[in-house]
Amino acid sequence: MGSFNIKSFLLSGALDFLKIKADDFIQKTVSKTSNVIGSIAAFLVVSFTFGLFTIFVGVAIALFISEITGKLYLGFLVMAVIYLLAGGLFWALRKQLISNPLRKVIMRAIGQNKNSGTSSF
């Protein structure tokens, strides 16, 4: 009858367990990282599109105001003041409008397992 070495059996089982846990951790990390990068990329695309829309609408409104007043500079001056006020308001509310929602999306993507709804760490 061959001798059974309990230490090597336990060591090999522990190493297998650690390898499985490491692979699982890497897979979860890659999945969560891709979710976060995807969320950020989508946010940037939507922001860029909205920015272009805002610029073109602003130019159109400035030209319309210029046509009404008869002076080209006045339409663009009015739009510049409107953009300045909107920018100041946006700057004052930046945490509520950008930082907090983006932080929540990232934390949700990092902190929760989508299958079970529980924390994965």
TAFEN-V740719 format. One record per run of one state. SS is the DSSP state (H for helix, E for strand, L for the rest). FROM is the first residue (numbers start at 0). TO is the last residue. If there is no record, write none. Layout:
# TAFEN-V740719
SS|FROM|TO ; SS|FROM|TO
This chain:
# TAFEN-V740719
L|0|4 ; H|5|68 ; L|69|70 ; H|71|91 ; L|92|92 ; H|93|110 ; E|111|111 ; L|112|117 ; E|118|118 ; L|119|120
